[in-house]
Amino acid sequence: MAQVVLITGCSTGIGRDLAQRLTRSGYTVAATARRVEDLDDLAAALKLPLDVTKQDSVDAAVAHTVEQLGRIDVLVNNAGYALFGAVEEISDEQVHAMFDVNVHGVLRMVRAVVPHMRRQKSGRIVNISSIVGKLAVPVNGPYSASKFALEALSDALRLELAPFGIRVVLIEPGSIPRTCATRRSGRKLYRASFSRRSRRPNPRHAIWPRSPSPADWSCIWAIRLGTLCCGASSKGLPRRDDRPAVMRRRPVRSTGSG
């Protein structure tokens, strides 16, 4: 039976591309966005309106997914946004609004989905963080703080949910252009970070040759989701043992901030 994946924030960017990629790979995808009309041309098994800042909306989307698809195997907490500016210049209202999406929105989704996963005795939660959740940079303080918070929550959840067969995965991408168009796939970027002969980091690609696009990152995450999180049972995704050695190595981290 195909894995059921619920993804937040599918109107644009990474969430949209990941929903398309997983659908093509045989997953059953429930795609969500604040404005469901933004998903009209998206190929997904289920398209739902979801505002992660509203508990009623979260509960309705989760309940409808379980009712229509029978279960939720993977939750991808992708919805979020960045607020750039000096710390002293950003208002409390702006910070509260961003934290309500980036942090409290994740908490609402986790509280709504985990009871279903616990009854299934299995599940995966994928939280989309950022490299700035590890290293803060100027004019990015509040956004970095929201990602630092998500990192801590993910670490705690990983320990709390492990006894129930639920795994928590944290993704920390670098800078990502807003466009989904790319001439180079995520797999090629993944491979480019290592030399073919030595399988060691390629000095010519000590950093990404450019900022990876949403399509680049979603391709890598789809591979990781299939091989690390879901047992690689879906068609179109390489199994762990079938992947070339370079695909089993960690990609060289981008120096950009996400």
N, C-alpha and C positions, 0 to 999 in steps of 0.2 A: 504494500500500500504506500502511495506517495506521501512524503512528509508534508505536513501543513505548516506553512510559514506565514506569520502575521507581521507585516512591516508597517511602521509608522513613517509619515513624511514622504509619500511617494509621488507628490505632484511634480517635483523636479529633481535634478541632480542624482546623487548616489542612490537614494531610495527608489526612484523611478527606474534607473538602469538595473539595479539589483533585482527588482520585481520582474522585469522583462527577462533578465538572464536566468533567474531561477525557474521561471515558467518554462522557458525553452529547454531547460535541463531536466524537466519532469517533476518539479515540485508543484504542490498545490498552493498557490499564493493568494493570500488575502491582503490586498493593497488598500491603504487608507490615506486620506488627505482631509484637510479642513473643508475644502470645496470639492465634493465628489465629482463635479463636472470636469475638474482638471484631469480625471482619470479616464475620460471617455474613450480615448484612443490607446489606452494601456491594456495589453493582453494579461489578464489575471483571472483566476477562478472566481474571485469575489472582490467587489469594490465597495468600500464603505466610507461614509463621512466620519471623521474622528478629529476632535480637538482635545489634545492631551491636557489642556488646562482646565477641562471641565469633567468632573467625575461622572456625571450622567452620560456624557458622550463616550467616555472610556468604557463604562459598564455595558452600554448598549452595543458598542462595536465588538467587544469580547464575547458577549452573550450571543450575538448574531453569528459570529464566526463559528462558535461551537455548535450552534443549532444547525447551521447550513453545512458545515464541513466535518462535524463530529468530534474534532479535537484540535489542539494547538500543540505542535511539536517544537516549533522554534518561534521565539519572539525577537524581532529585531527592533530595538529602540533607536531609530534613526532621526526622528523629528528633533529639530533644534536650530538655533541661529546664533550668530555672533554679533556682539555690540562693541564697536571699536571707539576708543577715546581715552584720554587721560583719566585716571581714577577720580581726581578731584572735579572733573567736569561732567561726570555722568550722574544723573539724578537717582535718588532712591527708587523712584517709580520705574525707571528704565531697568535698573538692576533687578528689581523684584519681578518684572515682567519676563526678563530673560531666564532667571532662575526658575520661574514657574513652568517654563517649557523644558529647559535643559536638565533640570534636576527633579523638580516635583512631578513633571510629566512622566519621567521614567518611573518614579515611585508609584504613581497611579497605575501605570501599565503593569508593573510587577505585582502589585497587590491584587489586581484583577485577574491576571493570567496564572500566577503561581498555584492557586488552589486547584485549578484544572490539571496542571502538570503534576502536582503532588498526587492526585487521584490516579493519574496515568502511571506514576512511578518512573517518569522519564520526562525529559525536556531540555531545551537549550535556550538560554537568554543571551543575546548578542547586543552589547551596549556600544554605541558609536561614540567614542571620546575624541581626543585630539592629542597631537604631540605637545600642545601647550598645556595639557593636563599633567605633564611632567616637567616642563620648563616654561615659565612665564616670560613674556616679552613686553616691551613698552607698548602703550596704547591698546593693550589686550588684557588688562588686569581682571576686570569682572568676568569676561568670557573664560579666561584661564581658571579663575576661581570656580566657575560652574563645572569645568571639566575636572579640576582637582577633586571636587565633591563627588562627581560621578565615579572617579577612580576609587575613592574610599568606599563608596556604596557597593561597587562591584566586588571589591576585595572581601567585604563583609558578607555579601550575598553568596559568594563562591563557597565560603565555609559553612554558612547556614543551610544552604540548599543541597550540598553534596550528599548528605545522608538520604535524601529523597530521590536520588538519581537525576538531579537537575544540575546541569553544568552552566557556568556563567563565563562568557567570553568577552573580553574587552578589546576593542579595536582603537588604535591610536594613529590615524593618518596624519600626513603633513598637509601642506597647502593644496587646495583643490580649486581649479578654475570652475566657474559657474556653468560653462558650456559642457554638454555631454559628448560633443563631437571629438573624435580622436582618430588619428591615422595609425596609431600604434597600440596594440592590445596590451592589457595588463600582464598577460603571460610573457610577452616579449620584454616588457620592462622588468619583470621578475627575473627572467633569465639573464638580461643584460647586466645585472648587478654582479655576475660571477663569470670568470673566464672559463672557456670550454675545456681547456686542457687541465688546469690545476684545480678547478672547482673552488677556487679561492676568490675573495672579492676582487673584482676587476678594477684596477686603478683608474682606468678611463671612465668608469662610472662610479666614482667614489660617492657621488650623490646622484639623484635622479637626473637624467639628461634634461628634463624639464619638469614642471609641476604636473604630477599625475592627474588625469581628469577623473570625474566620477565614474566613467566607464572602466578606466584602469583599475581603480580601487575595488569596484564591485566585482570585476572579474576575479581579482585575487581573493576577495572574500567569499565568492561563490565556490572557488576551489577549496578554500579552507573550510567552508561550511560543509561541503561534501565529504572531505577527507578527514576532518577533525571532529566535526559535530554530529554528523548524521550518518556515519558509517559508509559513505560513498555508495549508497545503493541506487541512486538516481542516475539515469542515463545522461550522457553528455559531460559528466564530471569525472576526471581521472581518479582512480583508486590510489590510496597511499602507496602501495607497493608497485603500481604500474607507472607512477610518475617518474620522469627522469630525475637524476640525482639533484640537479640544480633546483628543481621545484620543491625539493624537500628541505632546502636551506632558507634561512630567513632573508628577506629582501633588505638591501641597504637602506637605512632610514633616510628620508628626505630631510634637508636642513630647513625647509620652509615650515611655517607655523600654520596649523589648521584651525 
